[in-house]
Amino acid sequence: MNFDSLSIKEAAVNETVSLSAELLDPMQLGERAANCESSAELLAMLRDAIAQASAILDERYKQNLSITDIVHGRASVIDQVLRIAWGRQQWP
């Protein structure tokens, strides 16, 4: 990307934030969740995953990247965490 021809605002809009392994690797997280022996262990692991993704997204916000992409990235992380949590739920 050539920043000489784009303003910072225009450059930020062209950056994308997607659910990448940098934010969250759903397969790896699912495998780790399957190995959790208790609900407390699972919740701690999921909280840590959200915290790590949030730290990355916070940095992207500070770099003035597209807020729309950042919000979509966070929503994707939360969606995956909820899927894993629901999948591990012991239903009657």
PyMOL Python script that loads the backbone (N, CA, C, O; Angstrom):
from pymol import cmd

cmd.read_pdbstr("""\
ATOM      1  N   MET A   1       0.843  -1.163   0.000  1.00  0.00           N
ATOM      2  CA  MET A   1       0.000   0.000   0.000  1.00  0.00           C
ATOM      3  C   MET A   1       0.891   1.229   0.000  1.00  0.00           C
ATOM      4  O   MET A   1       1.834   1.308   0.788  1.00  0.00           O
ATOM      5  N   ASN A   2       0.614   2.165  -0.851  1.00  0.00           N
ATOM      6  CA  ASN A   2       1.396   3.384  -0.957  1.00  0.00           C
ATOM      7  C   ASN A   2       0.722   4.482  -0.146  1.00  0.00           C
ATOM      8  O   ASN A   2      -0.324   4.997  -0.542  1.00  0.00           O
ATOM      9  N   PHE A   3       1.316   4.842   0.986  1.00  0.00           N
ATOM     10  CA  PHE A   3       0.723   5.853   1.840  1.00  0.00           C
ATOM     11  C   PHE A   3       0.913   7.262   1.289  1.00  0.00           C
ATOM     12  O   PHE A   3       0.275   8.202   1.763  1.00  0.00           O
ATOM     13  N   ASP A   4       1.786   7.417   0.294  1.00  0.00           N
ATOM     14  CA  ASP A   4       1.965   8.735  -0.294  1.00  0.00           C
ATOM     15  C   ASP A   4       0.716   9.190  -1.030  1.00  0.00           C
ATOM     16  O   ASP A   4       0.411  10.382  -1.062  1.00  0.00           O
ATOM     17  N   SER A   5      -0.003   8.250  -1.619  1.00  0.00           N
ATOM     18  CA  SER A   5      -1.172   8.624  -2.406  1.00  0.00           C
ATOM     19  C   SER A   5      -2.487   8.493  -1.637  1.00  0.00           C
ATOM     20  O   SER A   5      -3.544   8.856  -2.154  1.00  0.00           O
ATOM     21  N   LEU A   6      -2.431   7.982  -0.418  1.00  0.00           N
ATOM     22  CA  LEU A   6      -3.637   7.808   0.381  1.00  0.00           C
ATOM     23  C   LEU A   6      -3.500   8.549   1.701  1.00  0.00           C
ATOM     24  O   LEU A   6      -2.424   8.591   2.298  1.00  0.00           O
ATOM     25  N   SER A   7      -4.582   9.119   2.136  1.00  0.00           N
ATOM     26  CA  SER A   7      -4.557   9.684   3.481  1.00  0.00           C
ATOM     27  C   SER A   7      -4.580   8.530   4.476  1.00  0.00           C
ATOM     28  O   SER A   7      -4.908   7.402   4.109  1.00  0.00           O
ATOM     29  N   ILE A   8      -4.239   8.799   5.711  1.00  0.00           N
ATOM     30  CA  ILE A   8      -4.260   7.754   6.737  1.00  0.00           C
ATOM     31  C   ILE A   8      -5.659   7.158   6.842  1.00  0.00           C
ATOM     32  O   ILE A   8      -5.806   5.942   6.965  1.00  0.00           O
ATOM     33  N   LYS A   9      -6.673   7.992   6.796  1.00  0.00           N
ATOM     34  CA  LYS A   9      -8.051   7.518   6.908  1.00  0.00           C
ATOM     35  C   LYS A   9      -8.388   6.570   5.763  1.00  0.00           C
ATOM     36  O   LYS A   9      -8.984   5.517   5.991  1.00  0.00           O
ATOM     37  N   GLU A  10      -8.018   6.928   4.536  1.00  0.00           N
ATOM     38  CA  GLU A  10      -8.293   6.070   3.383  1.00  0.00           C
ATOM     39  C   GLU A  10      -7.519   4.761   3.486  1.00  0.00           C
ATOM     40  O   GLU A  10      -8.041   3.699   3.146  1.00  0.00           O
ATOM     41  N   ALA A  11      -6.294   4.836   3.947  1.00  0.00           N
ATOM     42  CA  ALA A  11      -5.484   3.629   4.080  1.00  0.00           C
ATOM     43  C   ALA A  11      -6.098   2.692   5.109  1.00  0.00           C
ATOM     44  O   ALA A  11      -6.123   1.478   4.908  1.00  0.00           O
ATOM     45  N   ALA A  12      -6.588   3.243   6.200  1.00  0.00           N
ATOM     46  CA  ALA A  12      -7.180   2.420   7.249  1.00  0.00           C
ATOM     47  C   ALA A  12      -8.425   1.701   6.757  1.00  0.00           C
ATOM     48  O   ALA A  12      -8.672   0.559   7.145  1.00  0.00           O
ATOM     49  N   VAL A  13      -9.200   2.341   5.924  1.00  0.00           N
ATOM     50  CA  VAL A  13     -10.415   1.721   5.403  1.00  0.00           C
ATOM     51  C   VAL A  13     -10.078   0.526   4.533  1.00  0.00           C
ATOM     52  O   VAL A  13     -10.857  -0.424   4.460  1.00  0.00           O
ATOM     53  N   ASN A  14      -8.933   0.558   3.873  1.00  0.00           N
ATOM     54  CA  ASN A  14      -8.548  -0.531   2.988  1.00  0.00           C
ATOM     55  C   ASN A  14      -7.946  -1.724   3.731  1.00  0.00           C
ATOM     56  O   ASN A  14      -7.779  -2.791   3.141  1.00  0.00           O
ATOM     57  N   GLU A  15      -7.621  -1.565   5.002  1.00  0.00           N
ATOM     58  CA  GLU A  15      -7.116  -2.677   5.805  1.00  0.00           C
ATOM     59  C   GLU A  15      -8.303  -3.539   6.222  1.00  0.00           C
ATOM     60  O   GLU A  15      -9.404  -3.024   6.417  1.00  0.00           O
ATOM     61  N   THR A  16      -8.089  -4.837   6.360  1.00  0.00           N
ATOM     62  CA  THR A  16      -9.182  -5.705   6.781  1.00  0.00           C
ATOM     63  C   THR A  16      -8.805  -6.458   8.041  1.00  0.00           C
ATOM     64  O   THR A  16      -7.647  -6.819   8.252  1.00  0.00           O
ATOM     65  N   VAL A  17      -9.792  -6.683   8.856  1.00  0.00           N
ATOM     66  CA  VAL A  17      -9.639  -7.486  10.057  1.00  0.00           C
ATOM     67  C   VAL A  17     -10.616  -8.636   9.919  1.00  0.00           C
ATOM     68  O   VAL A  17     -11.828  -8.427   9.857  1.00  0.00           O
ATOM     69  N   SER A  18     -10.099  -9.829   9.872  1.00  0.00           N
ATOM     70  CA  SER A  18     -10.967 -10.995   9.776  1.00  0.00           C
ATOM     71  C   SER A  18     -10.589 -11.959  10.885  1.00  0.00           C
ATOM     72  O   SER A  18      -9.604 -11.760  11.596  1.00  0.00           O
ATOM     73  N   LEU A  19     -11.380 -12.993  11.016  1.00  0.00           N
ATOM     74  CA  LEU A  19     -11.050 -14.000  12.015  1.00  0.00           C
ATOM     75  C   LEU A  19      -9.880 -14.804  11.486  1.00  0.00           C
ATOM     76  O   LEU A  19     -10.051 -15.740  10.704  1.00  0.00           O
ATOM     77  N   SER A  20      -8.710 -14.432  11.917  1.00  0.00           N
ATOM     78  CA  SER A  20      -7.504 -15.131  11.498  1.00  0.00           C
ATOM     79  C   SER A  20      -6.946 -15.875  12.701  1.00  0.00           C
ATOM     80  O   SER A  20      -7.383 -15.670  13.834  1.00  0.00           O
ATOM     81  N   ALA A  21      -5.994 -16.723  12.444  1.00  0.00           N
ATOM     82  CA  ALA A  21      -5.354 -17.461  13.536  1.00  0.00           C
ATOM     83  C   ALA A  21      -4.714 -16.497  14.526  1.00  0.00           C
ATOM     84  O   ALA A  21      -4.533 -16.834  15.696  1.00  0.00           O
ATOM     85  N   GLU A  22      -4.370 -15.297  14.058  1.00  0.00           N
ATOM     86  CA  GLU A  22      -3.800 -14.301  14.965  1.00  0.00           C
ATOM     87  C   GLU A  22      -4.823 -13.908  16.034  1.00  0.00           C
ATOM     88  O   GLU A  22      -4.466 -13.735  17.199  1.00  0.00           O
ATOM     89  N   LEU A  23      -6.084 -13.767  15.646  1.00  0.00           N
ATOM     90  CA  LEU A  23      -7.126 -13.425  16.608  1.00  0.00           C
ATOM     91  C   LEU A  23      -7.578 -14.650  17.395  1.00  0.00           C
ATOM     92  O   LEU A  23      -7.634 -14.631  18.625  1.00  0.00           O
ATOM     93  N   LEU A  24      -7.897 -15.709  16.668  1.00  0.00           N
ATOM     94  CA  LEU A  24      -8.402 -16.920  17.306  1.00  0.00           C
ATOM     95  C   LEU A  24      -8.357 -18.056  16.303  1.00  0.00           C
ATOM     96  O   LEU A  24      -8.806 -17.912  15.166  1.00  0.00           O
ATOM     97  N   ASP A  25      -7.821 -19.168  16.723  1.00  0.00           N
ATOM     98  CA  ASP A  25      -7.822 -20.367  15.887  1.00  0.00           C
ATOM     99  C   ASP A  25      -8.912 -21.289  16.431  1.00  0.00           C
ATOM    100  O   ASP A  25      -8.697 -21.974  17.431  1.00  0.00           O
ATOM    101  N   PRO A  26     -10.088 -21.314  15.777  1.00  0.00           N
ATOM    102  CA  PRO A  26     -11.211 -22.091  16.312  1.00  0.00           C
ATOM    103  C   PRO A  26     -10.908 -23.580  16.465  1.00  0.00           C
ATOM    104  O   PRO A  26     -11.363 -24.207  17.421  1.00  0.00           O
ATOM    105  N   MET A  27     -10.152 -24.144  15.544  1.00  0.00           N
ATOM    106  CA  MET A  27      -9.826 -25.572  15.635  1.00  0.00           C
ATOM    107  C   MET A  27      -8.967 -25.851  16.867  1.00  0.00           C
ATOM    108  O   MET A  27      -9.238 -26.779  17.630  1.00  0.00           O
ATOM    109  N   GLN A  28      -7.943 -25.046  17.047  1.00  0.00           N
ATOM    110  CA  GLN A  28      -7.058 -25.229  18.199  1.00  0.00           C
ATOM    111  C   GLN A  28      -7.815 -24.993  19.508  1.00  0.00           C
ATOM    112  O   GLN A  28      -7.656 -25.746  20.469  1.00  0.00           O
ATOM    113  N   LEU A  29      -8.635 -23.946  19.536  1.00  0.00           N
ATOM    114  CA  LEU A  29      -9.396 -23.650  20.746  1.00  0.00           C
ATOM    115  C   LEU A  29     -10.387 -24.773  21.050  1.00  0.00           C
ATOM    116  O   LEU A  29     -10.577 -25.143  22.208  1.00  0.00           O
ATOM    117  N   GLY A  30     -11.015 -25.311  20.011  1.00  0.00           N
ATOM    118  CA  GLY A  30     -11.937 -26.430  20.197  1.00  0.00           C
ATOM    119  C   GLY A  30     -11.246 -27.658  20.756  1.00  0.00           C
ATOM    120  O   GLY A  30     -11.790 -28.350  21.617  1.00  0.00           O
ATOM    121  N   GLU A  31     -10.044 -27.926  20.264  1.00  0.00           N
ATOM    122  CA  GLU A  31      -9.269 -29.067  20.777  1.00  0.00           C
ATOM    123  C   GLU A  31      -8.890 -28.858  22.243  1.00  0.00           C
ATOM    124  O   GLU A  31      -8.974 -29.775  23.059  1.00  0.00           O
ATOM    125  N   ARG A  32      -8.474 -27.639  22.553  1.00  0.00           N
ATOM    126  CA  ARG A  32      -8.129 -27.336  23.946  1.00  0.00           C
ATOM    127  C   ARG A  32      -9.356 -27.442  24.843  1.00  0.00           C
ATOM    128  O   ARG A  32      -9.267 -27.923  25.973  1.00  0.00           O
ATOM    129  N   ALA A  33     -10.509 -26.990  24.334  1.00  0.00           N
ATOM    130  CA  ALA A  33     -11.754 -27.067  25.109  1.00  0.00           C
ATOM    131  C   ALA A  33     -12.132 -28.513  25.387  1.00  0.00           C
ATOM    132  O   ALA A  33     -12.613 -28.834  26.474  1.00  0.00           O
ATOM    133  N   ALA A  34     -11.917 -29.380  24.414  1.00  0.00           N
ATOM    134  CA  ALA A  34     -12.251 -30.799  24.585  1.00  0.00           C
ATOM    135  C   ALA A  34     -11.412 -31.443  25.685  1.00  0.00           C
ATOM    136  O   ALA A  34     -11.832 -32.429  26.292  1.00  0.00           O
ATOM    137  N   ASN A  35     -10.241 -30.896  25.940  1.00  0.00           N
ATOM    138  CA  ASN A  35      -9.350 -31.451  26.963  1.00  0.00           C
ATOM    139  C   ASN A  35      -9.570 -30.857  28.352  1.00  0.00           C
ATOM    140  O   ASN A  35      -8.942 -31.285  29.320  1.00  0.00           O
ATOM    141  N   CYS A  36     -10.466 -29.867  28.450  1.00  0.00           N
ATOM    142  CA  CYS A  36     -10.746 -29.265  29.754  1.00  0.00           C
ATOM    143  C   CYS A  36     -11.508 -30.260  30.618  1.00  0.00           C
ATOM    144  O   CYS A  36     -12.451 -30.907  30.163  1.00  0.00           O
ATOM    145  N   GLU A  37     -11.086 -30.367  31.857  1.00  0.00           N
ATOM    146  CA  GLU A  37     -11.694 -31.339  32.762  1.00  0.00           C
ATOM    147  C   GLU A  37     -12.813 -30.754  33.608  1.00  0.00           C
ATOM    148  O   GLU A  37     -13.577 -31.499  34.222  1.00  0.00           O
ATOM    149  N   SER A  38     -12.921 -29.430  33.647  1.00  0.00           N
ATOM    150  CA  SER A  38     -13.973 -28.814  34.455  1.00  0.00           C
ATOM    151  C   SER A  38     -14.507 -27.574  33.752  1.00  0.00           C
ATOM    152  O   SER A  38     -13.872 -27.025  32.851  1.00  0.00           O
ATOM    153  N   SER A  39     -15.689 -27.147  34.186  1.00  0.00           N
ATOM    154  CA  SER A  39     -16.279 -25.920  33.644  1.00  0.00           C
ATOM    155  C   SER A  39     -15.405 -24.715  33.963  1.00  0.00           C
ATOM    156  O   SER A  39     -15.254 -23.815  33.137  1.00  0.00           O
ATOM    157  N   ALA A  40     -14.832 -24.699  35.160  1.00  0.00           N
ATOM    158  CA  ALA A  40     -13.972 -23.582  35.556  1.00  0.00           C
ATOM    159  C   ALA A  40     -12.753 -23.479  34.645  1.00  0.00           C
ATOM    160  O   ALA A  40     -12.355 -22.384  34.248  1.00  0.00           O
ATOM    161  N   GLU A  41     -12.172 -24.616  34.321  1.00  0.00           N
ATOM    162  CA  GLU A  41     -11.010 -24.635  33.425  1.00  0.00           C
ATOM    163  C   GLU A  41     -11.407 -24.150  32.028  1.00  0.00           C
ATOM    164  O   GLU A  41     -10.674 -23.387  31.400  1.00  0.00           O
ATOM    165  N   LEU A  42     -12.565 -24.597  31.550  1.00  0.00           N
ATOM    166  CA  LEU A  42     -13.058 -24.177  30.236  1.00  0.00           C
ATOM    167  C   LEU A  42     -13.309 -22.677  30.201  1.00  0.00           C
ATOM    168  O   LEU A  42     -12.891 -21.996  29.265  1.00  0.00           O
ATOM    169  N   LEU A  43     -13.991 -22.160  31.223  1.00  0.00           N
ATOM    170  CA  LEU A  43     -14.283 -20.728  31.265  1.00  0.00           C
ATOM    171  C   LEU A  43     -13.010 -19.892  31.308  1.00  0.00           C
ATOM    172  O   LEU A  43     -12.921 -18.865  30.635  1.00  0.00           O
ATOM    173  N   ALA A  44     -12.040 -20.315  32.081  1.00  0.00           N
ATOM    174  CA  ALA A  44     -10.771 -19.586  32.157  1.00  0.00           C
ATOM    175  C   ALA A  44     -10.077 -19.567  30.800  1.00  0.00           C
ATOM    176  O   ALA A  44      -9.537 -18.540  30.388  1.00  0.00           O
ATOM    177  N   MET A  45     -10.092 -20.699  30.111  1.00  0.00           N
ATOM    178  CA  MET A  45      -9.457 -20.778  28.801  1.00  0.00           C
ATOM    179  C   MET A  45     -10.174 -19.872  27.789  1.00  0.00           C
ATOM    180  O   MET A  45      -9.526 -19.180  27.004  1.00  0.00           O
ATOM    181  N   LEU A  46     -11.510 -19.880  27.813  1.00  0.00           N
ATOM    182  CA  LEU A  46     -12.269 -19.045  26.879  1.00  0.00           C
ATOM    183  C   LEU A  46     -12.079 -17.561  27.186  1.00  0.00           C
ATOM    184  O   LEU A  46     -11.977 -16.744  26.271  1.00  0.00           O
ATOM    185  N   ARG A  47     -12.032 -17.213  28.471  1.00  0.00           N
ATOM    186  CA  ARG A  47     -11.771 -15.815  28.852  1.00  0.00           C
ATOM    187  C   ARG A  47     -10.395 -15.365  28.358  1.00  0.00           C
ATOM    188  O   ARG A  47     -10.241 -14.250  27.859  1.00  0.00           O
ATOM    189  N   ASP A  48      -9.411 -16.233  28.500  1.00  0.00           N
ATOM    190  CA  ASP A  48      -8.062 -15.905  28.029  1.00  0.00           C
ATOM    191  C   ASP A  48      -8.043 -15.701  26.518  1.00  0.00           C
ATOM    192  O   ASP A  48      -7.380 -14.792  26.019  1.00  0.00           O
ATOM    193  N   ALA A  49      -8.767 -16.543  25.792  1.00  0.00           N
ATOM    194  CA  ALA A  49      -8.822 -16.414  24.331  1.00  0.00           C
ATOM    195  C   ALA A  49      -9.442 -15.075  23.935  1.00  0.00           C
ATOM    196  O   ALA A  49      -8.957 -14.407  23.023  1.00  0.00           O
ATOM    197  N   ILE A  50     -10.512 -14.688  24.623  1.00  0.00           N
ATOM    198  CA  ILE A  50     -11.154 -13.397  24.344  1.00  0.00           C
ATOM    199  C   ILE A  50     -10.208 -12.256  24.696  1.00  0.00           C
ATOM    200  O   ILE A  50     -10.102 -11.287  23.944  1.00  0.00           O
ATOM    201  N   ALA A  51      -9.525 -12.360  25.823  1.00  0.00           N
ATOM    202  CA  ALA A  51      -8.596 -11.304  26.245  1.00  0.00           C
ATOM    203  C   ALA A  51      -7.453 -11.133  25.249  1.00  0.00           C
ATOM    204  O   ALA A  51      -7.066 -10.007  24.937  1.00  0.00           O
ATOM    205  N   GLN A  52      -6.915 -12.241  24.750  1.00  0.00           N
ATOM    206  CA  GLN A  52      -5.828 -12.162  23.771  1.00  0.00           C
ATOM    207  C   GLN A  52      -6.309 -11.511  22.477  1.00  0.00           C
ATOM    208  O   GLN A  52      -5.620 -10.656  21.920  1.00  0.00           O
ATOM    209  N   ALA A  53      -7.475 -11.907  22.002  1.00  0.00           N
ATOM    210  CA  ALA A  53      -8.022 -11.312  20.778  1.00  0.00           C
ATOM    211  C   ALA A  53      -8.323  -9.836  20.997  1.00  0.00           C
ATOM    212  O   ALA A  53      -8.083  -9.015  20.112  1.00  0.00           O
ATOM    213  N   SER A  54      -8.845  -9.496  22.165  1.00  0.00           N
ATOM    214  CA  SER A  54      -9.154  -8.099  22.474  1.00  0.00           C
ATOM    215  C   SER A  54      -7.899  -7.235  22.474  1.00  0.00           C
ATOM    216  O   SER A  54      -7.929  -6.096  22.010  1.00  0.00           O
ATOM    217  N   ALA A  55      -6.806  -7.766  22.986  1.00  0.00           N
ATOM    218  CA  ALA A  55      -5.547  -7.012  23.000  1.00  0.00           C
ATOM    219  C   ALA A  55      -5.076  -6.718  21.578  1.00  0.00           C
ATOM    220  O   ALA A  55      -4.604  -5.617  21.293  1.00  0.00           O
ATOM    221  N   ILE A  56      -5.204  -7.695  20.695  1.00  0.00           N
ATOM    222  CA  ILE A  56      -4.820  -7.495  19.290  1.00  0.00           C
ATOM    223  C   ILE A  56      -5.729  -6.456  18.645  1.00  0.00           C
ATOM    224  O   ILE A  56      -5.261  -5.568  17.932  1.00  0.00           O
ATOM    225  N   LEU A  57      -7.027  -6.571  18.899  1.00  0.00           N
ATOM    226  CA  LEU A  57      -7.975  -5.623  18.311  1.00  0.00           C
ATOM    227  C   LEU A  57      -7.784  -4.220  18.880  1.00  0.00           C
ATOM    228  O   LEU A  57      -7.960  -3.238  18.159  1.00  0.00           O
ATOM    229  N   ASP A  58      -7.428  -4.108  20.156  1.00  0.00           N
ATOM    230  CA  ASP A  58      -7.134  -2.803  20.750  1.00  0.00           C
ATOM    231  C   ASP A  58      -5.958  -2.140  20.040  1.00  0.00           C
ATOM    232  O   ASP A  58      -5.985  -0.940  19.767  1.00  0.00           O
ATOM    233  N   GLU A  59      -4.924  -2.930  19.742  1.00  0.00           N
ATOM    234  CA  GLU A  59      -3.769  -2.386  19.021  1.00  0.00           C
ATOM    235  C   GLU A  59      -4.171  -1.914  17.627  1.00  0.00           C
ATOM    236  O   GLU A  59      -3.707  -0.873  17.161  1.00  0.00           O
ATOM    237  N   ARG A  60      -5.019  -2.668  16.975  1.00  0.00           N
ATOM    238  CA  ARG A  60      -5.482  -2.267  15.645  1.00  0.00           C
ATOM    239  C   ARG A  60      -6.287  -0.977  15.722  1.00  0.00           C
ATOM    240  O   ARG A  60      -6.212  -0.138  14.824  1.00  0.00           O
ATOM    241  N   TYR A  61      -7.055  -0.819  16.792  1.00  0.00           N
ATOM    242  CA  TYR A  61      -7.808   0.420  16.997  1.00  0.00           C
ATOM    243  C   TYR A  61      -6.845   1.592  17.185  1.00  0.00           C
ATOM    244  O   TYR A  61      -7.041   2.666  16.615  1.00  0.00           O
ATOM    245  N   LYS A  62      -5.811   1.377  17.984  1.00  0.00           N
ATOM    246  CA  LYS A  62      -4.824   2.430  18.223  1.00  0.00           C
ATOM    247  C   LYS A  62      -4.070   2.800  16.949  1.00  0.00           C
ATOM    248  O   LYS A  62      -3.560   3.914  16.829  1.00  0.00           O
ATOM    249  N   GLN A  63      -3.998   1.860  15.992  1.00  0.00           N
ATOM    250  CA  GLN A  63      -3.355   2.125  14.704  1.00  0.00           C
ATOM    251  C   GLN A  63      -4.315   2.795  13.724  1.00  0.00           C
ATOM    252  O   GLN A  63      -3.972   3.030  12.565  1.00  0.00           O
ATOM    253  N   ASN A  64      -5.520   3.100  14.204  1.00  0.00           N
ATOM    254  CA  ASN A  64      -6.533   3.790  13.401  1.00  0.00           C
ATOM    255  C   ASN A  64      -7.020   2.948  12.218  1.00  0.00           C
ATOM    256  O   ASN A  64      -7.333   3.482  11.154  1.00  0.00           O
ATOM    257  N   LEU A  65      -7.082   1.634  12.414  1.00  0.00           N
ATOM    258  CA  LEU A  65      -7.619   0.770  11.369  1.00  0.00           C
ATOM    259  C   LEU A  65      -9.139   0.860  11.386  1.00  0.00           C
ATOM    260  O   LEU A  65      -9.725   1.412  12.316  1.00  0.00           O
ATOM    261  N   SER A  66      -9.755   0.329  10.380  1.00  0.00           N
ATOM    262  CA  SER A  66     -11.205   0.422  10.208  1.00  0.00           C
ATOM    263  C   SER A  66     -11.952  -0.131  11.418  1.00  0.00           C
ATOM    264  O   SER A  66     -11.804  -1.300  11.773  1.00  0.00           O
ATOM    265  N   ILE A  67     -12.756   0.726  12.043  1.00  0.00           N
ATOM    266  CA  ILE A  67     -13.525   0.298  13.211  1.00  0.00           C
ATOM    267  C   ILE A  67     -14.547  -0.761  12.823  1.00  0.00           C
ATOM    268  O   ILE A  67     -14.849  -1.650  13.618  1.00  0.00           O
ATOM    269  N   THR A  68     -15.075  -0.675  11.623  1.00  0.00           N
ATOM    270  CA  THR A  68     -16.029  -1.684  11.149  1.00  0.00           C
ATOM    271  C   THR A  68     -15.374  -3.052  11.113  1.00  0.00           C
ATOM    272  O   THR A  68     -15.965  -4.039  11.552  1.00  0.00           O
ATOM    273  N   ASP A  69     -14.165  -3.117  10.597  1.00  0.00           N
ATOM    274  CA  ASP A  69     -13.443  -4.386  10.537  1.00  0.00           C
ATOM    275  C   ASP A  69     -13.080  -4.890  11.934  1.00  0.00           C
ATOM    276  O   ASP A  69     -13.107  -6.094  12.192  1.00  0.00           O
ATOM    277  N   ILE A  70     -12.745  -3.975  12.819  1.00  0.00           N
ATOM    278  CA  ILE A  70     -12.406  -4.358  14.185  1.00  0.00           C
ATOM    279  C   ILE A  70     -13.632  -4.935  14.893  1.00  0.00           C
ATOM    280  O   ILE A  70     -13.535  -5.952  15.579  1.00  0.00           O
ATOM    281  N   VAL A  71     -14.777  -4.286  14.726  1.00  0.00           N
ATOM    282  CA  VAL A  71     -16.016  -4.783  15.343  1.00  0.00           C
ATOM    283  C   VAL A  71     -16.385  -6.145  14.766  1.00  0.00           C
ATOM    284  O   VAL A  71     -16.790  -7.043  15.504  1.00  0.00           O
ATOM    285  N   HIS A  72     -16.248  -6.301  13.460  1.00  0.00           N
ATOM    286  CA  HIS A  72     -16.530  -7.606  12.841  1.00  0.00           C
ATOM    287  C   HIS A  72     -15.575  -8.677  13.365  1.00  0.00           C
ATOM    288  O   HIS A  72     -15.983  -9.814  13.598  1.00  0.00           O
ATOM    289  N   GLY A  73     -14.317  -8.319  13.547  1.00  0.00           N
ATOM    290  CA  GLY A  73     -13.345  -9.260  14.092  1.00  0.00           C
ATOM    291  C   GLY A  73     -13.719  -9.693  15.497  1.00  0.00           C
ATOM    292  O   GLY A  73     -13.648 -10.875  15.831  1.00  0.00           O
ATOM    293  N   ARG A  74     -14.117  -8.733  16.316  1.00  0.00           N
ATOM    294  CA  ARG A  74     -14.527  -9.066  17.697  1.00  0.00           C
ATOM    295  C   ARG A  74     -15.782  -9.936  17.686  1.00  0.00           C
ATOM    296  O   ARG A  74     -15.870 -10.909  18.434  1.00  0.00           O
ATOM    297  N   ALA A  75     -16.742  -9.591  16.848  1.00  0.00           N
ATOM    298  CA  ALA A  75     -17.968 -10.394  16.766  1.00  0.00           C
ATOM    299  C   ALA A  75     -17.650 -11.825  16.339  1.00  0.00           C
ATOM    300  O   ALA A  75     -18.245 -12.773  16.850  1.00  0.00           O
ATOM    301  N   SER A  76     -16.721 -11.979  15.413  1.00  0.00           N
ATOM    302  CA  SER A  76     -16.335 -13.322  14.963  1.00  0.00           C
ATOM    303  C   SER A  76     -15.691 -14.120  16.088  1.00  0.00           C
ATOM    304  O   SER A  76     -15.951 -15.314  16.240  1.00  0.00           O
ATOM    305  N   VAL A  77     -14.855 -13.462  16.870  1.00  0.00           N
ATOM    306  CA  VAL A  77     -14.220 -14.131  18.007  1.00  0.00           C
ATOM    307  C   VAL A  77     -15.283 -14.582  19.009  1.00  0.00           C
ATOM    308  O   VAL A  77     -15.276 -15.728  19.457  1.00  0.00           O
ATOM    309  N   ILE A  78     -16.188 -13.680  19.354  1.00  0.00           N
ATOM    310  CA  ILE A  78     -17.236 -14.011  20.326  1.00  0.00           C
ATOM    311  C   ILE A  78     -18.121 -15.130  19.793  1.00  0.00           C
ATOM    312  O   ILE A  78     -18.488 -16.035  20.542  1.00  0.00           O
ATOM    313  N   ASP A  79     -18.471 -15.080  18.504  1.00  0.00           N
ATOM    314  CA  ASP A  79     -19.275 -16.155  17.899  1.00  0.00           C
ATOM    315  C   ASP A  79     -18.595 -17.510  18.061  1.00  0.00           C
ATOM    316  O   ASP A  79     -19.238 -18.487  18.444  1.00  0.00           O
ATOM    317  N   GLN A  80     -17.305 -17.571  17.773  1.00  0.00           N
ATOM    318  CA  GLN A  80     -16.584 -18.843  17.873  1.00  0.00           C
ATOM    319  C   GLN A  80     -16.498 -19.330  19.320  1.00  0.00           C
ATOM    320  O   GLN A  80     -16.648 -20.522  19.587  1.00  0.00           O
ATOM    321  N   VAL A  81     -16.261 -18.415  20.241  1.00  0.00           N
ATOM    322  CA  VAL A  81     -16.191 -18.789  21.655  1.00  0.00           C
ATOM    323  C   VAL A  81     -17.543 -19.326  22.124  1.00  0.00           C
ATOM    324  O   VAL A  81     -17.605 -20.321  22.847  1.00  0.00           O
ATOM    325  N   LEU A  82     -18.624 -18.664  21.709  1.00  0.00           N
ATOM    326  CA  LEU A  82     -19.959 -19.143  22.090  1.00  0.00           C
ATOM    327  C   LEU A  82     -20.256 -20.519  21.498  1.00  0.00           C
ATOM    328  O   LEU A  82     -20.847 -21.367  22.166  1.00  0.00           O
ATOM    329  N   ARG A  83     -19.852 -20.742  20.259  1.00  0.00           N
ATOM    330  CA  ARG A  83     -20.059 -22.062  19.643  1.00  0.00           C
ATOM    331  C   ARG A  83     -19.341 -23.154  20.436  1.00  0.00           C
ATOM    332  O   ARG A  83     -19.892 -24.225  20.688  1.00  0.00           O
ATOM    333  N   ILE A  84     -18.121 -22.861  20.817  1.00  0.00           N
ATOM    334  CA  ILE A  84     -17.350 -23.841  21.590  1.00  0.00           C
ATOM    335  C   ILE A  84     -17.999 -24.069  22.957  1.00  0.00           C
ATOM    336  O   ILE A  84     -18.132 -25.210  23.401  1.00  0.00           O
ATOM    337  N   ALA A  85     -18.402 -22.986  23.620  1.00  0.00           N
ATOM    338  CA  ALA A  85     -19.031 -23.116  24.940  1.00  0.00           C
ATOM    339  C   ALA A  85     -20.328 -23.919  24.849  1.00  0.00           C
ATOM    340  O   ALA A  85     -20.572 -24.797  25.677  1.00  0.00           O
ATOM    341  N   TRP A  86     -21.151 -23.625  23.859  1.00  0.00           N
ATOM    342  CA  TRP A  86     -22.412 -24.362  23.693  1.00  0.00           C
ATOM    343  C   TRP A  86     -22.148 -25.822  23.352  1.00  0.00           C
ATOM    344  O   TRP A  86     -22.876 -26.707  23.802  1.00  0.00           O
ATOM    345  N   GLY A  87     -21.128 -26.074  22.574  1.00  0.00           N
ATOM    346  CA  GLY A  87     -20.792 -27.446  22.214  1.00  0.00           C
ATOM    347  C   GLY A  87     -20.344 -28.280  23.401  1.00  0.00           C
ATOM    348  O   GLY A  87     -20.502 -29.501  23.403  1.00  0.00           O
ATOM    349  N   ARG A  88     -19.788 -27.630  24.403  1.00  0.00           N
ATOM    350  CA  ARG A  88     -19.307 -28.329  25.598  1.00  0.00           C
ATOM    351  C   ARG A  88     -20.368 -28.422  26.691  1.00  0.00           C
ATOM    352  O   ARG A  88     -20.162 -29.092  27.702  1.00  0.00           O
ATOM    353  N   GLN A  89     -21.490 -27.757  26.492  1.00  0.00           N
ATOM    354  CA  GLN A  89     -22.564 -27.755  27.495  1.00  0.00           C
ATOM    355  C   GLN A  89     -23.133 -29.160  27.683  1.00  0.00           C
ATOM    356  O   GLN A  89     -23.430 -29.859  26.715  1.00  0.00           O
ATOM    357  N   GLN A  90     -23.278 -29.555  28.934  1.00  0.00           N
ATOM    358  CA  GLN A  90     -23.881 -30.854  29.254  1.00  0.00           C
ATOM    359  C   GLN A  90     -25.393 -30.667  29.345  1.00  0.00           C
ATOM    360  O   GLN A  90     -25.902 -30.124  30.326  1.00  0.00           O
ATOM    361  N   TRP A  91     -26.099 -31.115  28.327  1.00  0.00           N
ATOM    362  CA  TRP A  91     -27.554 -30.957  28.288  1.00  0.00           C
ATOM    363  C   TRP A  91     -28.231 -32.143  28.967  1.00  0.00           C
ATOM    364  O   TRP A  91     -27.740 -33.268  28.877  1.00  0.00           O
ATOM    365  N   PRO A  92     -29.362 -31.904  29.650  1.00  0.00           N
ATOM    366  CA  PRO A  92     -30.067 -33.010  30.324  1.00  0.00           C
ATOM    367  C   PRO A  92     -30.662 -33.994  29.335  1.00  0.00           C
ATOM    368  O   PRO A  92     -31.284 -34.976  29.739  1.00  0.00           O
TER     369      PRO A  92
END
""", "prot")
cmd.dss("prot")
cmd.show_as("cartoon", "prot")
cmd.util.cbc("prot")
cmd.orient("prot")
